[in-house]
Amino acid sequence: MHDLHLSRAGRELLSVKELQLGLPDMPACCTVIVGPNGAGKSVLVRTLCNLLKPDNGCVEWAGQRPDKTRRHRVGLMLQKPVLLRRSAQANLTYALRQCGHTRRESRRISLIALEQAGLTQIARVQAHRLSGGEQQRLVLARALLLNPDILFLDEPTANVDAASTLVIEQQLRTAVTAGLNVVLISHDQGQVKRMADRVLLMHQGRILEHTNRQTFFNNPSHPLTQRWINGELLV
């Protein structure tokens, strides 16, 4: 991403000179984006996913501009689950069918994904009848089975129970170990310490700090980073 700017109604929402995530010569990692409400975290993620168009600058996926032929290589999971009004398993098989899998393959792969997510028992339950935690685990299972190159998550555990948060974090760490680059927005400092390999602090649409977790918490370079670590309100 290079020289990215985005404004709405005269207000600058995003101003980022350069940002690189998931470099091919680096091992996969989990980057956690933090900052106060309105800092531009969600705007940044939606722009990187090609859901928002910048006023200036460009986003590139593996050196090329985003296009429909490679859209499945970038995954996105939102704070509010987005699911079809059909069974849990059917939500997975539908996604697989859209990617070209046969009906039989889709059923087989979806059952494996449900088992890995601890959701086998709710395979036939309508998705809208699941608990919030079950819905988010299902959405994550769907995102992972499509094998994206990078997965963006916008506060996926903000409204779920601790047990579901634990499962989601375990699935993400397993995915990173297997080679998936993960970019996670979080307000939970405990989650940042548990999950982050790298931490990116945003404030007023700008990236103030982008470094490894140890440096971020023990030797931050920007004064606002220390204030965020101390639990102060940033406005």
C-alpha positions as a Markdown table, in Angstrom:
| # | Residue | x | y | z |
|---|---|---|---|---|
| 1 | Met | 0.0 | 0.0 | 0.0 |
| 2 | His | 1.5 | 3.4 | -1.0 |
| 3 | Asp | 0.5 | 7.0 | -0.2 |
| 4 | Leu | -3.0 | 6.1 | 0.7 |
| 5 | His | -5.5 | 8.9 | 1.5 |
| 6 | Leu | -9.2 | 8.7 | 2.1 |
| 7 | Ser | -11.6 | 11.5 | 3.2 |
| 8 | Arg | -15.3 | 11.8 | 3.7 |
| 9 | Ala | -17.3 | 15.1 | 4.1 |
| 10 | Gly | -14.0 | 17.0 | 4.4 |
| 11 | Arg | -12.7 | 14.8 | 7.2 |
| 12 | Glu | -9.5 | 12.9 | 6.6 |
| 13 | Leu | -10.1 | 9.2 | 7.6 |
| 14 | Leu | -6.9 | 7.7 | 6.5 |
| 15 | Ser | -3.4 | 8.9 | 5.6 |
| 16 | Val | -0.8 | 6.2 | 5.3 |
| 17 | Lys | 2.4 | 6.6 | 3.4 |
| 18 | Glu | 3.4 | 3.0 | 3.1 |
| 19 | Leu | 2.4 | -0.3 | 4.7 |
| 20 | Gln | 3.5 | -3.9 | 3.8 |
| 21 | Leu | 1.8 | -7.0 | 5.3 |
| 22 | Gly | 2.6 | -10.6 | 4.6 |
| 23 | Leu | 5.9 | -10.2 | 2.7 |
| 24 | Pro | 6.9 | -13.3 | 0.8 |
| 25 | Asp | 10.4 | -13.4 | 2.2 |
| 26 | Met | 9.1 | -13.3 | 5.8 |
| 27 | Pro | 7.4 | -16.0 | 7.9 |
| 28 | Ala | 3.7 | -15.7 | 8.4 |
| 29 | Cys | 2.7 | -13.7 | 11.4 |
| 30 | Cys | -0.2 | -12.2 | 13.2 |
| 31 | Thr | -0.3 | -8.4 | 13.1 |
| 32 | Val | -2.7 | -6.7 | 15.6 |
| 33 | Ile | -4.0 | -3.2 | 14.8 |
| 34 | Val | -4.9 | -1.2 | 17.9 |
| 35 | Gly | -6.0 | 2.4 | 18.7 |
| 36 | Pro | -9.0 | 4.3 | 19.9 |
| 37 | Asn | -12.4 | 4.4 | 18.4 |
| 38 | Gly | -12.3 | 6.4 | 15.2 |
| 39 | Ala | -8.6 | 5.9 | 14.7 |
| 40 | Gly | -9.1 | 4.5 | 11.2 |
| 41 | Lys | -8.5 | 0.8 | 12.0 |
| 42 | Ser | -11.7 | -0.5 | 10.2 |
| 43 | Val | -11.2 | 2.0 | 7.4 |
| 44 | Leu | -7.7 | 0.7 | 6.8 |
| 45 | Val | -8.8 | -2.9 | 6.7 |
| 46 | Arg | -11.7 | -2.3 | 4.4 |
| 47 | Thr | -9.4 | -0.4 | 2.1 |
| 48 | Leu | -6.9 | -3.2 | 2.1 |
| 49 | Cys | -9.7 | -5.6 | 1.2 |
| 50 | Asn | -10.8 | -3.4 | -1.7 |
| 51 | Leu | -14.2 | -2.6 | -0.1 |
| 52 | Leu | -13.4 | 1.1 | 0.1 |
| 53 | Lys | -11.7 | 3.0 | -2.7 |
| 54 | Pro | -9.0 | 5.5 | -1.6 |
| 55 | Asp | -9.1 | 9.1 | -2.9 |
| 56 | Asn | -5.4 | 8.8 | -3.7 |
| 57 | Gly | -2.8 | 6.1 | -3.5 |
| 58 | Cys | -3.0 | 2.4 | -4.3 |
| 59 | Val | -3.4 | -1.0 | -2.7 |
| 60 | Glu | -1.6 | -4.0 | -4.2 |
| 61 | Trp | -2.0 | -7.7 | -3.6 |
| 62 | Ala | 1.2 | -9.5 | -4.3 |
| 63 | Gly | 2.4 | -6.7 | -6.5 |
| 64 | Gln | -0.8 | -6.3 | -8.5 |
| 65 | Arg | -4.0 | -4.3 | -8.1 |
| 66 | Pro | -6.9 | -6.1 | -6.5 |
| 67 | Asp | -9.2 | -7.9 | -9.0 |
| 68 | Lys | -12.1 | -10.4 | -9.0 |
| 69 | Thr | -10.0 | -13.3 | -10.1 |
| 70 | Arg | -8.0 | -13.2 | -6.8 |
| 71 | Arg | -10.6 | -12.0 | -4.4 |
| 72 | His | -10.7 | -15.4 | -2.6 |
| 73 | Arg | -7.1 | -15.0 | -1.7 |
| 74 | Val | -8.0 | -12.3 | 0.8 |
| 75 | Gly | -10.3 | -13.2 | 3.7 |
| 76 | Leu | -12.4 | -10.9 | 5.9 |
| 77 | Met | -14.2 | -11.6 | 9.2 |
| 78 | Leu | -16.2 | -8.8 | 10.8 |
| 79 | Gln | -17.3 | -8.1 | 14.3 |
| 80 | Lys | -20.9 | -8.9 | 13.4 |
| 81 | Pro | -21.2 | -12.4 | 11.8 |
| 82 | Val | -22.4 | -12.4 | 8.2 |
| 83 | Leu | -24.2 | -15.8 | 7.6 |
| 84 | Leu | -26.7 | -17.2 | 5.2 |
| 85 | Arg | -30.2 | -18.2 | 6.5 |
| 86 | Arg | -29.4 | -21.9 | 6.2 |
| 87 | Ser | -27.7 | -24.6 | 8.3 |
| 88 | Ala | -24.2 | -24.2 | 9.7 |
| 89 | Gln | -22.9 | -26.9 | 7.3 |
| 90 | Ala | -24.7 | -25.4 | 4.4 |
| 91 | Asn | -23.0 | -22.0 | 5.0 |
| 92 | Leu | -19.7 | -23.8 | 4.5 |
| 93 | Thr | -20.7 | -26.0 | 1.5 |
| 94 | Tyr | -22.2 | -22.9 | -0.3 |
| 95 | Ala | -18.8 | -21.1 | 0.0 |
| 96 | Leu | -16.9 | -24.2 | -1.2 |
| 97 | Arg | -19.3 | -24.6 | -4.2 |
| 98 | Gln | -18.7 | -21.0 | -5.2 |
| 99 | Cys | -15.0 | -21.8 | -5.3 |
| 100 | Gly | -15.5 | -24.7 | -7.7 |
| 101 | His | -15.7 | -27.7 | -5.4 |
| 102 | Thr | -18.1 | -30.5 | -6.2 |
| 103 | Arg | -21.1 | -31.2 | -4.0 |
| 104 | Arg | -19.4 | -34.3 | -2.5 |
| 105 | Glu | -16.1 | -32.5 | -1.9 |
| 106 | Ser | -18.0 | -29.6 | -0.3 |
| 107 | Arg | -19.8 | -31.9 | 2.2 |
| 108 | Arg | -16.6 | -33.7 | 3.1 |
| 109 | Ile | -14.5 | -30.6 | 3.6 |
| 110 | Ser | -17.2 | -28.8 | 5.5 |
| 111 | Leu | -17.5 | -31.7 | 8.0 |
| 112 | Ile | -13.8 | -31.6 | 8.6 |
| 113 | Ala | -13.9 | -27.8 | 9.2 |
| 114 | Leu | -16.8 | -28.1 | 11.6 |
| 115 | Glu | -14.9 | -30.7 | 13.6 |
| 116 | Gln | -11.8 | -28.6 | 13.8 |
| 117 | Ala | -13.9 | -25.7 | 15.1 |
| 118 | Gly | -15.7 | -27.9 | 17.6 |
| 119 | Leu | -19.0 | -27.4 | 15.9 |
| 120 | Thr | -19.9 | -30.8 | 14.7 |
| 121 | Gln | -22.9 | -31.0 | 16.9 |
| 122 | Ile | -24.5 | -28.0 | 15.3 |
| 123 | Ala | -24.0 | -28.9 | 11.7 |
| 124 | Arg | -27.7 | -29.1 | 10.9 |
| 125 | Val | -28.7 | -26.1 | 13.1 |
| 126 | Gln | -29.9 | -23.0 | 11.3 |
| 127 | Ala | -27.1 | -20.4 | 11.6 |
| 128 | His | -29.3 | -17.7 | 12.9 |
| 129 | Arg | -30.2 | -19.9 | 15.9 |
| 130 | Leu | -26.6 | -20.3 | 17.0 |
| 131 | Ser | -25.1 | -18.3 | 19.9 |
| 132 | Gly | -22.9 | -15.3 | 19.1 |
| 133 | Gly | -19.8 | -17.3 | 19.9 |
| 134 | Glu | -20.9 | -20.3 | 17.7 |
| 135 | Gln | -21.7 | -17.9 | 14.8 |
| 136 | Gln | -18.2 | -16.3 | 14.9 |
| 137 | Arg | -16.5 | -19.7 | 15.1 |
| 138 | Leu | -18.5 | -20.8 | 12.1 |
| 139 | Val | -17.6 | -17.6 | 10.2 |
| 140 | Leu | -13.9 | -18.2 | 11.0 |
| 141 | Ala | -14.2 | -21.9 | 9.9 |
| 142 | Arg | -15.7 | -20.7 | 6.6 |
| 143 | Ala | -12.9 | -18.1 | 6.1 |
| 144 | Leu | -10.1 | -20.6 | 6.8 |
| 145 | Leu | -11.4 | -23.4 | 4.6 |
| 146 | Leu | -11.2 | -21.1 | 1.5 |
| 147 | Asn | -7.4 | -21.0 | 2.1 |
| 148 | Pro | -6.8 | -17.3 | 1.8 |
| 149 | Asp | -3.2 | -15.9 | 1.6 |
| 150 | Ile | -4.1 | -13.3 | 4.2 |
| 151 | Leu | -7.0 | -13.0 | 6.6 |
| 152 | Phe | -8.3 | -9.7 | 8.1 |
| 153 | Leu | -10.4 | -9.8 | 11.2 |
| 154 | Asp | -12.2 | -6.7 | 12.6 |
| 155 | Glu | -12.7 | -7.4 | 16.4 |
| 156 | Pro | -14.1 | -10.9 | 15.9 |
| 157 | Thr | -14.2 | -11.7 | 19.7 |
| 158 | Ala | -15.6 | -8.3 | 20.9 |
| 159 | Asn | -19.1 | -9.8 | 21.7 |
| 160 | Val | -18.4 | -13.5 | 22.3 |
| 161 | Asp | -17.9 | -15.5 | 25.5 |
| 162 | Ala | -14.5 | -16.5 | 26.8 |
| 163 | Ala | -14.7 | -20.1 | 25.7 |
| 164 | Ser | -15.4 | -19.1 | 22.1 |
| 165 | Thr | -12.6 | -16.4 | 22.2 |
| 166 | Leu | -10.2 | -19.2 | 23.3 |
| 167 | Val | -11.2 | -21.4 | 20.4 |
| 168 | Ile | -11.0 | -18.6 | 17.9 |
| 169 | Glu | -7.5 | -17.6 | 19.1 |
| 170 | Gln | -6.3 | -21.2 | 19.0 |
| 171 | Gln | -7.6 | -21.6 | 15.4 |
| 172 | Leu | -5.8 | -18.4 | 14.4 |
| 173 | Arg | -2.5 | -19.4 | 15.9 |
| 174 | Thr | -2.7 | -22.8 | 14.3 |
| 175 | Ala | -3.4 | -21.1 | 10.9 |
| 176 | Val | -0.5 | -18.7 | 11.4 |
| 177 | Thr | 1.8 | -21.6 | 12.2 |
| 178 | Ala | 0.6 | -23.3 | 9.0 |
| 179 | Gly | 1.6 | -20.2 | 7.0 |
| 180 | Leu | -1.4 | -17.9 | 7.0 |
| 181 | Asn | -0.8 | -14.1 | 7.5 |
| 182 | Val | -3.4 | -12.7 | 9.9 |
| 183 | Val | -4.3 | -9.1 | 10.5 |
| 184 | Leu | -6.5 | -8.6 | 13.6 |
| 185 | Ile | -8.1 | -5.5 | 14.9 |
| 186 | Ser | -8.5 | -5.6 | 18.7 |
| 187 | His | -9.2 | -3.3 | 21.7 |
| 188 | Asp | -8.3 | -6.1 | 24.2 |
| 189 | Gln | -4.7 | -5.5 | 25.4 |
| 190 | Gly | -4.6 | -9.1 | 26.8 |
| 191 | Gln | -5.5 | -10.4 | 23.4 |
| 192 | Val | -2.8 | -8.3 | 21.8 |
| 193 | Lys | -0.2 | -9.8 | 24.2 |
| 194 | Arg | -1.5 | -13.4 | 23.5 |
| 195 | Met | -1.9 | -13.1 | 19.7 |
| 196 | Ala | 0.4 | -10.5 | 18.2 |
| 197 | Asp | 3.7 | -11.1 | 16.5 |
| 198 | Arg | 3.6 | -7.5 | 15.4 |
| 199 | Val | 1.5 | -4.5 | 16.6 |
| 200 | Leu | 0.3 | -1.5 | 14.7 |
| 201 | Leu | -1.0 | 1.6 | 16.5 |
| 202 | Met | -3.3 | 4.0 | 14.7 |
| 203 | His | -4.5 | 7.4 | 15.7 |
| 204 | Gln | -6.4 | 9.9 | 13.6 |
| 205 | Gly | -6.0 | 7.9 | 10.5 |
| 206 | Arg | -2.2 | 7.6 | 10.8 |
| 207 | Ile | 0.1 | 4.7 | 11.7 |
| 208 | Leu | 2.2 | 5.9 | 14.7 |
| 209 | Glu | 3.9 | 2.6 | 15.5 |
| 210 | His | 4.5 | -0.7 | 13.7 |
| 211 | Thr | 6.9 | -3.0 | 15.4 |
| 212 | Asn | 7.2 | -6.4 | 17.0 |
| 213 | Arg | 5.2 | -7.1 | 20.2 |
| 214 | Gln | 8.2 | -7.1 | 22.5 |
| 215 | Thr | 9.4 | -3.7 | 21.3 |
| 216 | Phe | 5.9 | -2.3 | 21.3 |
| 217 | Phe | 5.2 | -3.0 | 25.0 |
| 218 | Asn | 8.8 | -2.7 | 26.4 |
| 219 | Asn | 10.4 | 0.1 | 24.3 |
| 220 | Pro | 7.8 | 2.0 | 22.2 |
| 221 | Ser | 9.1 | 4.8 | 20.0 |
| 222 | His | 6.0 | 7.0 | 20.1 |
| 223 | Pro | 4.7 | 8.7 | 23.3 |
| 224 | Leu | 1.0 | 7.9 | 22.4 |
| 225 | Thr | 2.0 | 4.2 | 22.4 |
| 226 | Gln | 3.0 | 4.3 | 26.0 |
| 227 | Arg | -0.2 | 6.1 | 26.9 |
| 228 | Trp | -2.3 | 3.4 | 25.1 |
| 229 | Ile | -0.3 | 0.8 | 27.0 |
| 230 | Asn | -1.0 | 2.6 | 30.3 |
| 231 | Gly | -4.8 | 2.5 | 29.5 |
| 232 | Glu | -5.2 | 6.2 | 28.9 |
| 233 | Leu | -7.9 | 7.5 | 26.7 |
| 234 | Leu | -6.6 | 8.8 | 23.3 |
| 235 | Val | -8.7 | 11.4 | 21.6 |
